[in-house]
Structures are given as C-alpha cells and as structure tokens.
Amino acid sequence: VSGRPAPMITWNKEGVDLVSRGIIDTTDSYTLLIVDKVNRYDAGKYIIEAE
C-alpha cells in the first residue's frame, strides 16, 4: 500500500482487539490479516482503513 505520505493501514472489528487476536502484515504492495484458531465469534464485518 503506497502513497504520499504513506498511508497508515488499520484493521478493525467491533468489540475485538485484532492486534492481540490476529497477525497483521502490511507491505508496500499488500496488507494481510490472519486470525488463527477461529471460532463463531470471529464471523462478521472486518473494516480496513487507509489514512
């Protein structure tokens, strides 16, 4: 993900701390969210923002 200035990428899900729950990897060409050991509460809407 690129731009000038470089955008800050954030992943959000209501009621969940994704930083401790998942693995977030962001490079110049992509961003990736991996959630291990998922359960039914992990279903739903995830939001990605670039600021």
PDB file of N, CA, C and O in Angstrom:
ATOM      1  N   VAL A   1       0.859  -1.164   0.000  1.00  0.00           N
ATOM      2  CA  VAL A   1       0.000   0.000   0.000  1.00  0.00           C
ATOM      3  C   VAL A   1       0.901   1.220   0.000  1.00  0.00           C
ATOM      4  O   VAL A   1       1.753   1.368   0.875  1.00  0.00           O
ATOM      5  N   SER A   2       0.716   2.089  -0.974  1.00  0.00           N
ATOM      6  CA  SER A   2       1.629   3.223  -1.085  1.00  0.00           C
ATOM      7  C   SER A   2       0.868   4.514  -1.305  1.00  0.00           C
ATOM      8  O   SER A   2      -0.323   4.510  -1.615  1.00  0.00           O
ATOM      9  N   GLY A   3       1.568   5.604  -1.141  1.00  0.00           N
ATOM     10  CA  GLY A   3       1.017   6.937  -1.321  1.00  0.00           C
ATOM     11  C   GLY A   3       1.975   7.943  -0.726  1.00  0.00           C
ATOM     12  O   GLY A   3       2.976   7.575  -0.112  1.00  0.00           O
ATOM     13  N   ARG A   4       1.663   9.227  -0.911  1.00  0.00           N
ATOM     14  CA  ARG A   4       2.497  10.278  -0.335  1.00  0.00           C
ATOM     15  C   ARG A   4       1.623  11.199   0.461  1.00  0.00           C
ATOM     16  O   ARG A   4       0.766  11.852  -0.134  1.00  0.00           O
ATOM     17  N   PRO A   5       1.764  11.301   1.720  1.00  0.00           N
ATOM     18  CA  PRO A   5       2.614  10.443   2.556  1.00  0.00           C
ATOM     19  C   PRO A   5       2.062   9.024   2.605  1.00  0.00           C
ATOM     20  O   PRO A   5       0.904   8.783   2.262  1.00  0.00           O
ATOM     21  N   ALA A   6       2.895   8.099   3.030  1.00  0.00           N
ATOM     22  CA  ALA A   6       2.473   6.690   3.103  1.00  0.00           C
ATOM     23  C   ALA A   6       1.274   6.567   4.041  1.00  0.00           C
ATOM     24  O   ALA A   6       1.323   7.063   5.167  1.00  0.00           O
ATOM     25  N   PRO A   7       0.201   5.913   3.596  1.00  0.00           N
ATOM     26  CA  PRO A   7      -0.990   5.806   4.438  1.00  0.00           C
ATOM     27  C   PRO A   7      -0.780   4.857   5.616  1.00  0.00           C
ATOM     28  O   PRO A   7      -0.016   3.895   5.532  1.00  0.00           O
ATOM     29  N   MET A   8      -1.468   5.145   6.704  1.00  0.00           N
ATOM     30  CA  MET A   8      -1.473   4.278   7.874  1.00  0.00           C
ATOM     31  C   MET A   8      -2.649   3.316   7.707  1.00  0.00           C
ATOM     32  O   MET A   8      -3.795   3.752   7.599  1.00  0.00           O
ATOM     33  N   ILE A   9      -2.374   2.011   7.685  1.00  0.00           N
ATOM     34  CA  ILE A   9      -3.392   0.986   7.483  1.00  0.00           C
ATOM     35  C   ILE A   9      -3.824   0.442   8.840  1.00  0.00           C
ATOM     36  O   ILE A   9      -2.986   0.063   9.658  1.00  0.00           O
ATOM     37  N   THR A  10      -5.132   0.404   9.076  1.00  0.00           N
ATOM     38  CA  THR A  10      -5.651  -0.160  10.322  1.00  0.00           C
ATOM     39  C   THR A  10      -6.767  -1.149  10.010  1.00  0.00           C
ATOM     40  O   THR A  10      -7.588  -0.916   9.123  1.00  0.00           O
ATOM     41  N   TRP A  11      -6.787  -2.249  10.745  1.00  0.00           N
ATOM     42  CA  TRP A  11      -7.845  -3.253  10.671  1.00  0.00           C
ATOM     43  C   TRP A  11      -8.695  -3.122  11.927  1.00  0.00           C
ATOM     44  O   TRP A  11      -8.159  -2.958  13.023  1.00  0.00           O
ATOM     45  N   ASN A  12     -10.022  -3.194  11.778  1.00  0.00           N
ATOM     46  CA  ASN A  12     -10.929  -3.080  12.915  1.00  0.00           C
ATOM     47  C   ASN A  12     -12.043  -4.110  12.818  1.00  0.00           C
ATOM     48  O   ASN A  12     -12.479  -4.485  11.729  1.00  0.00           O
ATOM     49  N   LYS A  13     -12.485  -4.552  13.972  1.00  0.00           N
ATOM     50  CA  LYS A  13     -13.702  -5.352  14.099  1.00  0.00           C
ATOM     51  C   LYS A  13     -14.306  -4.957  15.431  1.00  0.00           C
ATOM     52  O   LYS A  13     -13.624  -4.979  16.455  1.00  0.00           O
ATOM     53  N   GLU A  14     -15.558  -4.602  15.426  1.00  0.00           N
ATOM     54  CA  GLU A  14     -16.210  -4.105  16.630  1.00  0.00           C
ATOM     55  C   GLU A  14     -16.114  -5.115  17.770  1.00  0.00           C
ATOM     56  O   GLU A  14     -16.485  -6.279  17.619  1.00  0.00           O
ATOM     57  N   GLY A  15     -15.608  -4.648  18.916  1.00  0.00           N
ATOM     58  CA  GLY A  15     -15.529  -5.482  20.107  1.00  0.00           C
ATOM     59  C   GLY A  15     -14.348  -6.427  20.161  1.00  0.00           C
ATOM     60  O   GLY A  15     -14.274  -7.254  21.071  1.00  0.00           O
ATOM     61  N   VAL A  16     -13.410  -6.335  19.207  1.00  0.00           N
ATOM     62  CA  VAL A  16     -12.273  -7.259  19.156  1.00  0.00           C
ATOM     63  C   VAL A  16     -10.975  -6.462  19.030  1.00  0.00           C
ATOM     64  O   VAL A  16     -10.888  -5.526  18.235  1.00  0.00           O
ATOM     65  N   ASP A  17      -9.966  -6.841  19.821  1.00  0.00           N
ATOM     66  CA  ASP A  17      -8.631  -6.259  19.698  1.00  0.00           C
ATOM     67  C   ASP A  17      -7.846  -7.118  18.711  1.00  0.00           C
ATOM     68  O   ASP A  17      -7.270  -8.136  19.093  1.00  0.00           O
ATOM     69  N   LEU A  18      -7.824  -6.710  17.448  1.00  0.00           N
ATOM     70  CA  LEU A  18      -7.200  -7.523  16.400  1.00  0.00           C
ATOM     71  C   LEU A  18      -5.687  -7.583  16.524  1.00  0.00           C
ATOM     72  O   LEU A  18      -5.075  -8.524  16.018  1.00  0.00           O
ATOM     73  N   VAL A  19      -5.066  -6.616  17.176  1.00  0.00           N
ATOM     74  CA  VAL A  19      -3.614  -6.640  17.343  1.00  0.00           C
ATOM     75  C   VAL A  19      -3.203  -7.843  18.186  1.00  0.00           C
ATOM     76  O   VAL A  19      -2.193  -8.482  17.893  1.00  0.00           O
ATOM     77  N   SER A  20      -3.968  -8.160  19.225  1.00  0.00           N
ATOM     78  CA  SER A  20      -3.639  -9.314  20.062  1.00  0.00           C
ATOM     79  C   SER A  20      -4.299 -10.600  19.557  1.00  0.00           C
ATOM     80  O   SER A  20      -3.836 -11.694  19.879  1.00  0.00           O
ATOM     81  N   ARG A  21      -5.360 -10.485  18.782  1.00  0.00           N
ATOM     82  CA  ARG A  21      -6.118 -11.653  18.312  1.00  0.00           C
ATOM     83  C   ARG A  21      -5.589 -12.227  17.007  1.00  0.00           C
ATOM     84  O   ARG A  21      -5.715 -13.425  16.756  1.00  0.00           O
ATOM     85  N   GLY A  22      -4.991 -11.370  16.170  1.00  0.00           N
ATOM     86  CA  GLY A  22      -4.559 -11.821  14.852  1.00  0.00           C
ATOM     87  C   GLY A  22      -3.160 -11.364  14.515  1.00  0.00           C
ATOM     88  O   GLY A  22      -2.487 -10.708  15.310  1.00  0.00           O
ATOM     89  N   ILE A  23      -2.740 -11.726  13.318  1.00  0.00           N
ATOM     90  CA  ILE A  23      -1.448 -11.307  12.783  1.00  0.00           C
ATOM     91  C   ILE A  23      -1.739 -10.341  11.639  1.00  0.00           C
ATOM     92  O   ILE A  23      -2.460 -10.680  10.700  1.00  0.00           O
ATOM     93  N   ILE A  24      -1.178  -9.144  11.720  1.00  0.00           N
ATOM     94  CA  ILE A  24      -1.380  -8.135  10.687  1.00  0.00           C
ATOM     95  C   ILE A  24      -0.041  -7.871  10.015  1.00  0.00           C
ATOM     96  O   ILE A  24       0.943  -7.537  10.674  1.00  0.00           O
ATOM     97  N   ASP A  25      -0.017  -8.027   8.689  1.00  0.00           N
ATOM     98  CA  ASP A  25       1.201  -7.812   7.905  1.00  0.00           C
ATOM     99  C   ASP A  25       0.884  -6.792   6.816  1.00  0.00           C
ATOM    100  O   ASP A  25      -0.041  -6.992   6.028  1.00  0.00           O
ATOM    101  N   THR A  26       1.641  -5.706   6.770  1.00  0.00           N
ATOM    102  CA  THR A  26       1.433  -4.669   5.769  1.00  0.00           C
ATOM    103  C   THR A  26       2.757  -4.359   5.083  1.00  0.00           C
ATOM    104  O   THR A  26       3.761  -4.094   5.744  1.00  0.00           O
ATOM    105  N   THR A  27       2.749  -4.394   3.746  1.00  0.00           N
ATOM    106  CA  THR A  27       3.931  -4.053   2.953  1.00  0.00           C
ATOM    107  C   THR A  27       3.549  -2.958   1.961  1.00  0.00           C
ATOM    108  O   THR A  27       2.445  -2.416   2.021  1.00  0.00           O
ATOM    109  N   ASP A  28       4.465  -2.637   1.051  1.00  0.00           N
ATOM    110  CA  ASP A  28       4.181  -1.634   0.020  1.00  0.00           C
ATOM    111  C   ASP A  28       3.140  -2.112  -0.984  1.00  0.00           C
ATOM    112  O   ASP A  28       2.514  -1.292  -1.655  1.00  0.00           O
ATOM    113  N   SER A  29       2.943  -3.431  -1.099  1.00  0.00           N
ATOM    114  CA  SER A  29       2.037  -3.938  -2.127  1.00  0.00           C
ATOM    115  C   SER A  29       0.777  -4.617  -1.597  1.00  0.00           C
ATOM    116  O   SER A  29      -0.144  -4.867  -2.374  1.00  0.00           O
ATOM    117  N   TYR A  30       0.705  -4.925  -0.299  1.00  0.00           N
ATOM    118  CA  TYR A  30      -0.489  -5.586   0.230  1.00  0.00           C
ATOM    119  C   TYR A  30      -0.577  -5.421   1.741  1.00  0.00           C
ATOM    120  O   TYR A  30       0.378  -5.010   2.400  1.00  0.00           O
ATOM    121  N   THR A  31      -1.747  -5.753   2.265  1.00  0.00           N
ATOM    122  CA  THR A  31      -1.936  -5.883   3.703  1.00  0.00           C
ATOM    123  C   THR A  31      -2.693  -7.177   3.948  1.00  0.00           C
ATOM    124  O   THR A  31      -3.541  -7.569   3.146  1.00  0.00           O
ATOM    125  N   LEU A  32      -2.387  -7.835   5.048  1.00  0.00           N
ATOM    126  CA  LEU A  32      -2.907  -9.167   5.312  1.00  0.00           C
ATOM    127  C   LEU A  32      -3.306  -9.279   6.778  1.00  0.00           C
ATOM    128  O   LEU A  32      -2.566  -8.850   7.664  1.00  0.00           O
ATOM    129  N   LEU A  33      -4.465  -9.851   7.027  1.00  0.00           N
ATOM    130  CA  LEU A  33      -4.921 -10.143   8.387  1.00  0.00           C
ATOM    131  C   LEU A  33      -5.130 -11.642   8.493  1.00  0.00           C
ATOM    132  O   LEU A  33      -5.878 -12.220   7.705  1.00  0.00           O
ATOM    133  N   ILE A  34      -4.477 -12.280   9.458  1.00  0.00           N
ATOM    134  CA  ILE A  34      -4.631 -13.714   9.698  1.00  0.00           C
ATOM    135  C   ILE A  34      -5.124 -13.896  11.125  1.00  0.00           C
ATOM    136  O   ILE A  34      -4.523 -13.378  12.066  1.00  0.00           O
ATOM    137  N   VAL A  35      -6.213 -14.627  11.285  1.00  0.00           N
ATOM    138  CA  VAL A  35      -6.752 -14.945  12.605  1.00  0.00           C
ATOM    139  C   VAL A  35      -6.670 -16.456  12.769  1.00  0.00           C
ATOM    140  O   VAL A  35      -7.361 -17.198  12.070  1.00  0.00           O
ATOM    141  N   ASP A  36      -5.825 -16.915  13.690  1.00  0.00           N
ATOM    142  CA  ASP A  36      -5.679 -18.344  13.966  1.00  0.00           C
ATOM    143  C   ASP A  36      -6.721 -18.796  14.979  1.00  0.00           C
ATOM    144  O   ASP A  36      -7.243 -17.997  15.755  1.00  0.00           O
ATOM    145  N   LYS A  37      -7.009 -20.077  14.957  1.00  0.00           N
ATOM    146  CA  LYS A  37      -7.934 -20.697  15.910  1.00  0.00           C
ATOM    147  C   LYS A  37      -9.250 -19.913  15.986  1.00  0.00           C
ATOM    148  O   LYS A  37      -9.659 -19.450  17.051  1.00  0.00           O
ATOM    149  N   VAL A  38      -9.889 -19.781  14.839  1.00  0.00           N
ATOM    150  CA  VAL A  38     -11.129 -19.012  14.765  1.00  0.00           C
ATOM    151  C   VAL A  38     -12.277 -19.737  15.456  1.00  0.00           C
ATOM    152  O   VAL A  38     -12.261 -20.959  15.608  1.00  0.00           O
ATOM    153  N   ASN A  39     -13.258 -18.969  15.865  1.00  0.00           N
ATOM    154  CA  ASN A  39     -14.496 -19.509  16.418  1.00  0.00           C
ATOM    155  C   ASN A  39     -15.659 -18.720  15.826  1.00  0.00           C
ATOM    156  O   ASN A  39     -15.448 -17.815  15.018  1.00  0.00           O
ATOM    157  N   ARG A  40     -16.851 -19.048  16.213  1.00  0.00           N
ATOM    158  CA  ARG A  40     -18.015 -18.414  15.587  1.00  0.00           C
ATOM    159  C   ARG A  40     -18.100 -16.919  15.864  1.00  0.00           C
ATOM    160  O   ARG A  40     -18.750 -16.193  15.112  1.00  0.00           O
ATOM    161  N   TYR A  41     -17.466 -16.449  16.917  1.00  0.00           N
ATOM    162  CA  TYR A  41     -17.482 -15.024  17.235  1.00  0.00           C
ATOM    163  C   TYR A  41     -16.570 -14.217  16.306  1.00  0.00           C
ATOM    164  O   TYR A  41     -16.635 -12.988  16.283  1.00  0.00           O
ATOM    165  N   ASP A  42     -15.726 -14.905  15.547  1.00  0.00           N
ATOM    166  CA  ASP A  42     -14.856 -14.224  14.591  1.00  0.00           C
ATOM    167  C   ASP A  42     -15.580 -13.891  13.288  1.00  0.00           C
ATOM    168  O   ASP A  42     -15.051 -13.146  12.463  1.00  0.00           O
ATOM    169  N   ALA A  43     -16.772 -14.428  13.095  1.00  0.00           N
ATOM    170  CA  ALA A  43     -17.547 -14.125  11.895  1.00  0.00           C
ATOM    171  C   ALA A  43     -18.041 -12.684  11.962  1.00  0.00           C
ATOM    172  O   ALA A  43     -18.209 -12.124  13.045  1.00  0.00           O
ATOM    173  N   GLY A  44     -18.267 -12.102  10.810  1.00  0.00           N
ATOM    174  CA  GLY A  44     -18.816 -10.754  10.775  1.00  0.00           C
ATOM    175  C   GLY A  44     -18.001  -9.813   9.910  1.00  0.00           C
ATOM    176  O   GLY A  44     -17.195 -10.232   9.078  1.00  0.00           O
ATOM    177  N   LYS A  45     -18.233  -8.541  10.130  1.00  0.00           N
ATOM    178  CA  LYS A  45     -17.657  -7.496   9.297  1.00  0.00           C
ATOM    179  C   LYS A  45     -16.322  -7.009   9.854  1.00  0.00           C
ATOM    180  O   LYS A  45     -16.232  -6.584  11.006  1.00  0.00           O
ATOM    181  N   TYR A  46     -15.294  -7.079   9.022  1.00  0.00           N
ATOM    182  CA  TYR A  46     -13.978  -6.530   9.329  1.00  0.00           C
ATOM    183  C   TYR A  46     -13.801  -5.278   8.478  1.00  0.00           C
ATOM    184  O   TYR A  46     -14.196  -5.254   7.312  1.00  0.00           O
ATOM    185  N   ILE A  47     -13.214  -4.252   9.053  1.00  0.00           N
ATOM    186  CA  ILE A  47     -13.049  -2.983   8.354  1.00  0.00           C
ATOM    187  C   ILE A  47     -11.561  -2.676   8.223  1.00  0.00           C
ATOM    188  O   ILE A  47     -10.816  -2.755   9.199  1.00  0.00           O
ATOM    189  N   ILE A  48     -11.137  -2.329   7.017  1.00  0.00           N
ATOM    190  CA  ILE A  48      -9.761  -1.894   6.783  1.00  0.00           C
ATOM    191  C   ILE A  48      -9.808  -0.428   6.365  1.00  0.00           C
ATOM    192  O   ILE A  48     -10.598  -0.041   5.503  1.00  0.00           O
ATOM    193  N   GLU A  49      -8.949   0.384   6.990  1.00  0.00           N
ATOM    194  CA  GLU A  49      -8.918   1.814   6.702  1.00  0.00           C
ATOM    195  C   GLU A  49      -7.503   2.239   6.319  1.00  0.00           C
ATOM    196  O   GLU A  49      -6.522   1.754   6.883  1.00  0.00           O
ATOM    197  N   ALA A  50      -7.413   3.138   5.367  1.00  0.00           N
ATOM    198  CA  ALA A  50      -6.133   3.737   4.983  1.00  0.00           C
ATOM    199  C   ALA A  50      -6.253   5.242   5.201  1.00  0.00           C
ATOM    200  O   ALA A  50      -7.085   5.905   4.581  1.00  0.00           O
ATOM    201  N   GLU A  51      -5.418   5.773   6.083  1.00  0.00           N
ATOM    202  CA  GLU A  51      -5.450   7.215   6.375  1.00  0.00           C
ATOM    203  C   GLU A  51      -4.126   7.841   6.023  1.00  0.00           C
ATOM    204  O   GLU A  51      -3.948   9.047   6.194  1.00  0.00           O
TER     205      GLU A  51
END
